[in-house]
């Protein structure tokens, strides 16, 4: 039972980590795109 919960927790952490990573990647891409648009608009 303990092993199962450990396994589930690790998988959950992996999922959360991937979400965080994708969120960060999206944020960076969004910022860069916004920056380019602002520079181009000037």
Secondary structure, DSSP 8 states (H G I E B T S, - for coil): -HHHHHHHHHHHHHHHHHHHHHHHHHHHHHHHHHHHHHHHH-
